[in-house]
Amino acid sequence: MEYLHTMVRVADIDAALKFYCDGLGLEQVRRVDSEQGRFTLVFLASPADVKRLGGIAPDANPTQVNIPMVELTYNWDPEAYQGGRNFGHLAYMVDDIYEAVERLAAQGVTINRPPRDGHMAFIRSPDGISVELLQKGDRKAPKEPWASAENIGVW
């Protein structure tokens, strides 16, 4: 398993970028603006981590770049974030998404968002922290019981 990123929701993308980039000195690795989803994702990394990789291509997929990042998520429609809702989730890349969720389920962990697509699942820690699991490399073919499993709760 590899650590990928921590997602934080922000109310003002410009103010957030000023803080994280100008203030903390992080560098923008990738930006995705989704008209359909009405959101912007900005992935940030430390200059030292970017240098360690010898740079990062502007179109690099953050899930394929092996450096720790912060993902800023800006939802275009206003929303008040309370009770820690602005903290999104931790993300980890796993070698086998199905093996990972089967191991967790056997330990009694609820699979909140099953890996129906062979690519992504969400679970919660015992303290309620949302954790995203992403399949390393190409997504796997759909597999039961996950392909037809429903979401449980929120993630």
FIKOLZA-1660 file (N, C-alpha, C; in steps of 0.1 Angstrom, whole numbers, plus 5000, padded with zeros to 4 digits):
% residues 155
   i   px   py   pz ch aa at
   1 5009 4988 5000  A  M  N
   1 5000 5000 5000  A  M CA
   1 5009 5012 5000  A  M  C
   2 5005 5023 4993  A  E  N
   2 5012 5035 4992  A  E CA
   2 5003 5047 4996  A  E  C
   3 5008 5056 5004  A  Y  N
   3 5000 5068 5008  A  Y CA
   3 5000 5077 4995  A  Y  C
   4 4988 5083 4992  A  L  N
   4 4986 5091 4981  A  L CA
   4 4985 5106 4985  A  L  C
   5 4973 5109 4991  A  H  N
   5 4971 5123 4994  A  H CA
   5 4960 5124 5006  A  H  C
   6 4959 5136 5011  A  T  N
   6 4949 5140 5020  A  T CA
   6 4940 5150 5013  A  T  C
   7 4927 5148 5013  A  M  N
   7 4918 5158 5006  A  M CA
   7 4912 5167 5016  A  M  C
   8 4912 5180 5013  A  V  N
   8 4907 5191 5021  A  V CA
   8 4897 5199 5013  A  V  C
   9 4885 5201 5017  A  R  N
   9 4876 5209 5010  A  R CA
   9 4878 5224 5014  A  R  C
  10 4878 5233 5004  A  V  N
  10 4881 5247 5006  A  V CA
  10 4869 5255 5001  A  V  C
  11 4866 5266 5008  A  A  N
  11 4855 5275 5004  A  A CA
  11 4859 5285 4994  A  A  C
  12 4872 5289 4993  A  D  N
  12 4877 5299 4984  A  D CA
  12 4890 5294 4978  A  D  C
  13 4890 5289 4966  A  I  N
  13 4902 5283 4960  A  I CA
  13 4914 5293 4959  A  I  C
  14 4911 5305 4956  A  D  N
  14 4922 5315 4955  A  D CA
  14 4929 5317 4968  A  D  C
  15 4921 5319 4979  A  A  N
  15 4926 5321 4992  A  A CA
  15 4934 5308 4997  A  A  C
  16 4929 5297 4993  A  A  N
  16 4935 5284 4997  A  A CA
  16 4949 5283 4990  A  A  C
  17 4949 5286 4977  A  L  N
  17 4962 5285 4969  A  L CA
  17 4972 5295 4975  A  L  C
  18 4967 5307 4978  A  K  N
  18 4976 5317 4984  A  K CA
  18 4982 5312 4997  A  K  C
  19 4974 5305 5005  A  F  N
  19 4979 5300 5018  A  F CA
  19 4989 5288 5015  A  F  C
  20 4984 5278 5008  A  Y  N
  20 4992 5266 5006  A  Y CA
  20 5005 5268 4997  A  Y  C
  21 5003 5276 4987  A  C  N
  21 5014 5278 4977  A  C CA
  21 5023 5290 4982  A  C  C
  22 5017 5302 4983  A  D  N
  22 5025 5314 4987  A  D CA
  22 5030 5313 5001  A  D  C
  23 5021 5308 5010  A  G  N
  23 5024 5308 5024  A  G CA
  23 5033 5296 5028  A  G  C
  24 5028 5284 5025  A  L  N
  24 5035 5271 5029  A  L CA
  24 5046 5268 5019  A  L  C
  25 5045 5272 5006  A  G  N
  25 5055 5269 4996  A  G CA
  25 5053 5257 4988  A  G  C
  26 5040 5251 4989  A  L  N
  26 5037 5239 4981  A  L CA
  26 5036 5243 4966  A  L  C
  27 5038 5234 4957  A  E  N
  27 5037 5236 4943  A  E CA
  27 5025 5229 4938  A  E  C
  28 5018 5235 4928  A  Q  N
  28 5007 5229 4921  A  Q CA
  28 5012 5218 4912  A  Q  C
  29 5008 5206 4914  A  V  N
  29 5012 5194 4906  A  V CA
  29 5002 5192 4894  A  V  C
  30 4989 5194 4898  A  R  N
  30 4978 5192 4887  A  R CA
  30 4966 5199 4892  A  R  C
  31 4958 5203 4882  A  R  N
  31 4945 5210 4884  A  R CA
  31 4935 5204 4875  A  R  C
  32 4923 5201 4880  A  V  N
  32 4912 5196 4872  A  V CA
  32 4900 5204 4875  A  V  C
  33 4894 5210 4865  A  D  N
  33 4882 5218 4866  A  D CA
  33 4871 5210 4859  A  D  C
  34 4861 5206 4866  A  S  N
  34 4850 5198 4861  A  S CA
  34 4837 5206 4860  A  S  C
  35 4834 5209 4848  A  E  N
  35 4821 5217 4845  A  E CA
  35 4809 5208 4849  A  E  C
  36 4810 5195 4845  A  Q  N
  36 4799 5186 4848  A  Q CA
  36 4797 5184 4863  A  Q  C
  37 4808 5181 4870  A  G  N
  37 4807 5179 4884  A  G CA
  37 4807 5191 4893  A  G  C
  38 4809 5203 4887  A  R  N
  38 4809 5216 4893  A  R CA
  38 4819 5216 4905  A  R  C
  39 4832 5212 4902  A  F  N
  39 4842 5212 4912  A  F CA
  39 4856 5215 4906  A  F  C
  40 4865 5219 4914  A  T  N
  40 4879 5220 4910  A  T CA
  40 4887 5212 4920  A  T  C
  41 4897 5204 4915  A  L  N
  41 4906 5197 4923  A  L CA
  41 4920 5203 4920  A  L  C
  42 4928 5206 4930  A  V  N
  42 4941 5210 4929  A  V CA
  42 4950 5202 4937  A  V  C
  43 4960 5195 4931  A  F  N
  43 4969 5187 4939  A  F CA
  43 4982 5194 4941  A  F  C
  44 4987 5195 4953  A  L  N
  44 4999 5202 4957  A  L CA
  44 5009 5193 4964  A  L  C
  45 5022 5196 4962  A  A  N
  45 5032 5188 4968  A  A CA
  45 5044 5198 4972  A  A  C
  46 5052 5193 4980  A  S  N
  46 5064 5201 4984  A  S CA
  46 5074 5202 4973  A  S  C
  47 5081 5213 4972  A  P  N
  47 5092 5214 4962  A  P CA
  47 5102 5203 4963  A  P  C
  48 5105 5199 4975  A  A  N
  48 5115 5188 4978  A  A CA
  48 5110 5175 4972  A  A  C
  49 5097 5172 4974  A  D  N
  49 5092 5160 4968  A  D CA
  49 5091 5160 4953  A  D  C
  50 5088 5171 4947  A  V  N
  50 5088 5173 4933  A  V CA
  50 5102 5171 4927  A  V  C
  51 5112 5177 4934  A  K  N
  51 5126 5176 4930  A  K CA
  51 5130 5162 4931  A  K  C
  52 5126 5155 4941  A  R  N
  52 5130 5141 4943  A  R CA
  52 5126 5132 4931  A  R  C
  53 5115 5136 4925  A  L  N
  53 5111 5128 4913  A  L CA
  53 5117 5134 4900  A  L  C
  54 5124 5145 4901  A  G  N
  54 5130 5151 4889  A  G CA
  54 5119 5158 4881  A  G  C
  55 5109 5163 4888  A  G  N
  55 5098 5171 4882  A  G CA
  55 5086 5162 4879  A  G  C
  56 5075 5168 4876  A  I  N
  56 5063 5161 4873  A  I CA
  56 5056 5167 4861  A  I  C
  57 5052 5158 4852  A  A  N
  57 5046 5163 4840  A  A CA
  57 5033 5170 4843  A  A  C
  58 5029 5181 4836  A  P  N
  58 5017 5188 4840  A  P CA
  58 5004 5180 4838  A  P  C
  59 5004 5169 4830  A  D  N
  59 4993 5161 4828  A  D CA
  59 4993 5148 4836  A  D  C
  60 5003 5147 4845  A  A  N
  60 5005 5135 4853  A  A CA
  60 4992 5132 4861  A  A  C
  61 4989 5119 4862  A  N  N
  61 4978 5115 4870  A  N CA
  61 4983 5114 4885  A  N  C
  62 4977 5122 4894  A  P  N
  62 4982 5122 4908  A  P CA
  62 4982 5108 4914  A  P  C
  63 4974 5099 4910  A  T  N
  63 4974 5086 4916  A  T CA
  63 4985 5077 4911  A  T  C
  64 4992 5082 4901  A  Q  N
  64 5004 5075 4896  A  Q CA
  64 5017 5081 4899  A  Q  C
  65 5017 5092 4907  A  V  N
  65 5028 5100 4911  A  V CA
  65 5031 5096 4925  A  V  C
  66 5042 5090 4928  A  N  N
  66 5045 5085 4941  A  N CA
  66 5051 5096 4951  A  N  C
  67 5044 5106 4953  A  I  N
  67 5048 5116 4963  A  I CA
  67 5036 5120 4972  A  I  C
  68 5038 5123 4984  A  P  N
  68 5026 5127 4993  A  P CA
  68 5021 5141 4988  A  P  C
  69 5008 5142 4987  A  M  N
  69 5002 5154 4983  A  M CA
  69 4990 5158 4991  A  M  C
  70 4986 5171 4990  A  V  N
  70 4974 5176 4995  A  V CA
  70 4965 5178 4983  A  V  C
  71 4952 5174 4984  A  E  N
  71 4942 5176 4973  A  E CA
  71 4933 5187 4978  A  E  C
  72 4933 5198 4972  A  L  N
  72 4923 5208 4976  A  L CA
  72 4910 5206 4967  A  L  C
  73 4899 5205 4973  A  T  N
  73 4886 5203 4966  A  T CA
  73 4878 5215 4968  A  T  C
  74 4875 5222 4957  A  Y  N
  74 4866 5234 4957  A  Y CA
  74 4853 5230 4950  A  Y  C
  75 4842 5230 4957  A  N  N
  75 4829 5228 4951  A  N CA
  75 4824 5241 4947  A  N  C
  76 4820 5242 4935  A  W  N
  76 4815 5255 4930  A  W CA
  76 4803 5261 4936  A  W  C
  77 4794 5252 4940  A  D  N
  77 4782 5256 4947  A  D CA
  77 4785 5258 4962  A  D  C
  78 4782 5269 4968  A  P  N
  78 4786 5272 4982  A  P CA
  78 4780 5261 4991  A  P  C
  79 4788 5258 5001  A  E  N
  79 4784 5249 5011  A  E CA
  79 4791 5253 5024  A  E  C
  80 4784 5253 5035  A  A  N
  80 4791 5256 5048  A  A CA
  80 4797 5243 5054  A  A  C
  81 4810 5243 5057  A  Y  N
  81 4816 5231 5062  A  Y CA
  81 4817 5232 5077  A  Y  C
  82 4811 5223 5084  A  Q  N
  82 4811 5224 5099  A  Q CA
  82 4814 5210 5104  A  Q  C
  83 4819 5210 5116  A  G  N
  83 4822 5197 5123  A  G CA
  83 4833 5189 5116  A  G  C
  84 4842 5195 5110  A  G  N
  84 4853 5188 5103  A  G CA
  84 4850 5184 5089  A  G  C
  85 4838 5188 5084  A  R  N
  85 4834 5184 5070  A  R CA
  85 4844 5188 5060  A  R  C
  86 4852 5199 5063  A  N  N
  86 4861 5204 5053  A  N CA
  86 4873 5194 5051  A  N  C
  87 4875 5185 5062  A  F  N
  87 4885 5175 5060  A  F CA
  87 4878 5164 5052  A  F  C
  88 4884 5160 5041  A  G  N
  88 4878 5150 5032  A  G CA
  88 4881 5136 5035  A  G  C
  89 4894 5132 5032  A  H  N
  89 4897 5118 5033  A  H CA
  89 4912 5116 5032  A  H  C
  90 4917 5105 5037  A  L  N
  90 4930 5100 5034  A  L CA
  90 4929 5091 5022  A  L  C
  91 4940 5090 5013  A  A  N
  91 4939 5081 5002  A  A CA
  91 4951 5073 5001  A  A  C
  92 4949 5060 4998  A  Y  N
  92 4960 5050 4997  A  Y CA
  92 4958 5042 4984  A  Y  C
  93 4969 5039 4977  A  M  N
  93 4969 5031 4965  A  M CA
  93 4972 5016 4970  A  M  C
  94 4964 5007 4966  A  V  N
  94 4966 4993 4970  A  V CA
  94 4969 4984 4958  A  V  C
  95 4976 4973 4960  A  D  N
  95 4980 4964 4949  A  D CA
  95 4968 4957 4943  A  D  C
  96 4958 4953 4952  A  D  N
  96 4946 4946 4948  A  D CA
  96 4934 4951 4956  A  D  C
  97 4926 4959 4950  A  I  N
  97 4915 4965 4956  A  I CA
  97 4905 4955 4963  A  I  C
  98 4903 4944 4956  A  Y  N
  98 4894 4934 4961  A  Y CA
  98 4900 4927 4973  A  Y  C
  99 4913 4923 4973  A  E  N
  99 4919 4917 4984  A  E CA
  99 4919 4927 4996  A  E  C
 100 4921 4939 4994  A  A  N
 100 4921 4949 5005  A  A CA
 100 4907 4950 5011  A  A  C
 101 4897 4951 5004  A  V  N
 101 4883 4953 5010  A  V CA
 101 4879 4940 5016  A  V  C
 102 4883 4928 5011  A  E  N
 102 4879 4916 5017  A  E CA
 102 4886 4914 5030  A  E  C
 103 4899 4918 5031  A  R  N
 103 4906 4917 5044  A  R CA
 103 4900 4927 5054  A  R  C
 104 4896 4939 5050  A  L  N
 104 4890 4948 5059  A  L CA
 104 4876 4944 5064  A  L  C
 105 4868 4939 5054  A  A  N
 105 4855 4934 5057  A  A CA
 105 4856 4922 5067  A  A  C
 106 4866 4913 5066  A  A  N
 106 4868 4902 5075  A  A CA
 106 4871 4907 5089  A  A  C
 107 4876 4919 5090  A  Q  N
 107 4879 4925 5103  A  Q CA
 107 4867 4933 5109  A  Q  C
 108 4856 4932 5101  A  G  N
 108 4844 4939 5106  A  G CA
 108 4843 4953 5101  A  G  C
 109 4851 4958 5092  A  V  N
 109 4851 4971 5087  A  V CA
 109 4839 4972 5077  A  V  C
 110 4831 4982 5078  A  T  N
 110 4820 4984 5068  A  T CA
 110 4826 4991 5055  A  T  C
 111 4823 4985 5044  A  I  N
 111 4828 4990 5031  A  I CA
 111 4817 5000 5026  A  I  C
 112 4819 5013 5029  A  N  N
 112 4809 5023 5027  A  N CA
 112 4806 5025 5012  A  N  C
 113 4817 5025 5004  A  R  N
 113 4815 5027 4989  A  R CA
 113 4823 5015 4984  A  R  C
 114 4816 5004 4980  A  P  N
 114 4823 4992 4975  A  P CA
 114 4830 4995 4962  A  P  C
 115 4840 4987 4958  A  P  N
 115 4848 4989 4946  A  P CA
 115 4840 4983 4934  A  P  C
 116 4828 4988 4931  A  R  N
 116 4820 4982 4920  A  R CA
 116 4828 4984 4907  A  R  C
 117 4836 4994 4905  A  D  N
 117 4843 4997 4893  A  D CA
 117 4857 4991 4892  A  D  C
 118 4860 4983 4903  A  G  N
 118 4874 4977 4903  A  G CA
 118 4885 4987 4905  A  G  C
 119 4881 4999 4909  A  H  N
 119 4891 5010 4910  A  H CA
 119 4891 5017 4924  A  H  C
 120 4879 5019 4929  A  M  N
 120 4879 5028 4941  A  M CA
 120 4869 5023 4951  A  M  C
 121 4873 5024 4964  A  A  N
 121 4864 5021 4975  A  A CA
 121 4867 5031 4986  A  A  C
 122 4857 5032 4995  A  F  N
 122 4858 5041 5007  A  F CA
 122 4854 5033 5019  A  F  C
 123 4861 5035 5030  A  I  N
 123 4858 5029 5043  A  I CA
 123 4860 5041 5053  A  I  C
 124 4857 5037 5066  A  R  N
 124 4859 5047 5077  A  R CA
 124 4868 5040 5087  A  R  C
 125 4876 5049 5093  A  S  N
 125 4884 5044 5105  A  S CA
 125 4875 5042 5117  A  S  C
 126 4880 5036 5127  A  P  N
 126 4872 5035 5140  A  P CA
 126 4868 5048 5145  A  P  C
 127 4876 5059 5142  A  D  N
 127 4872 5072 5146  A  D CA
 127 4864 5080 5136  A  D  C
 128 4860 5074 5126  A  G  N
 128 4851 5080 5116  A  G CA
 128 4858 5088 5105  A  G  C
 129 4872 5086 5103  A  I  N
 129 4879 5092 5093  A  I CA
 129 4877 5085 5080  A  I  C
 130 4873 5092 5069  A  S  N
 130 4871 5086 5056  A  S CA
 130 4884 5082 5050  A  S  C
 131 4885 5070 5044  A  V  N
 131 4897 5065 5038  A  V CA
 131 4893 5060 5024  A  V  C
 132 4900 5066 5014  A  E  N
 132 4898 5061 5000  A  E CA
 132 4909 5051 4996  A  E  C
 133 4905 5040 4990  A  L  N
 133 4914 5030 4985  A  L CA
 133 4913 5030 4970  A  L  C
 134 4924 5032 4963  A  L  N
 134 4925 5032 4948  A  L CA
 134 4933 5021 4943  A  L  C
 135 4929 5014 4933  A  Q  N
 135 4936 5003 4927  A  Q CA
 135 4948 5008 4920  A  Q  C
 136 4960 5002 4923  A  K  N
 136 4972 5005 4916  A  K CA
 136 4971 5001 4901  A  K  C
 137 4975 5009 4892  A  G  N
 137 4975 5006 4878  A  G CA
 137 4961 5006 4872  A  G  C
 138 4959 4997 4863  A  D  N
 138 4946 4996 4857  A  D CA
 138 4935 4991 4866  A  D  C
 139 4923 4996 4864  A  R  N
 139 4912 4990 4872  A  R CA
 139 4910 4976 4869  A  R  C
 140 4905 4968 4879  A  K  N
 140 4902 4954 4878  A  K CA
 140 4888 4952 4872  A  K  C
 141 4886 4941 4866  A  A  N
 141 4873 4937 4861  A  A CA
 141 4863 4937 4873  A  A  C
 142 4851 4940 4871  A  P  N
 142 4841 4939 4881  A  P CA
 142 4840 4925 4887  A  P  C
 143 4838 4924 4900  A  K  N
 143 4838 4911 4907  A  K CA
 143 4828 4911 4918  A  K  C
 144 4820 4901 4919  A  E  N
 144 4810 4899 4929  A  E CA
 144 4817 4895 4942  A  E  C
 145 4813 4899 4954  A  P  N
 145 4800 4905 4956  A  P CA
 145 4800 4921 4954  A  P  C
 146 4812 4926 4951  A  W  N
 146 4814 4940 4951  A  W CA
 146 4807 4947 4939  A  W  C
 147 4806 4941 4928  A  A  N
 147 4800 4947 4916  A  A CA
 147 4786 4951 4918  A  A  C
 148 4779 4944 4926  A  S  N
 148 4764 4947 4928  A  S CA
 148 4762 4953 4942  A  S  C
 149 4772 4955 4950  A  A  N
 149 4770 4960 4964  A  A CA
 149 4766 4974 4964  A  A  C
 150 4757 4977 4973  A  E  N
 150 4752 4991 4975  A  E CA
 150 4761 4999 4985  A  E  C
 151 4761 5012 4983  A  N  N
 151 4767 5021 4993  A  N CA
 151 4761 5019 5007  A  N  C
 152 4769 5020 5017  A  I  N
 152 4764 5020 5031  A  I CA
 152 4769 5032 5038  A  I  C
 153 4759 5040 5043  A  G  N
 153 4763 5052 5050  A  G CA
 153 4769 5063 5041  A  G  C
 154 4778 5071 5047  A  V  N
 154 4785 5081 5039  A  V CA
 154 4800 5079 5040  A  V  C
 155 4807 5085 5031  A  W  N
 155 4821 5084 5032  A  W CA
 155 4827 5097 5031  A  W  C
% end
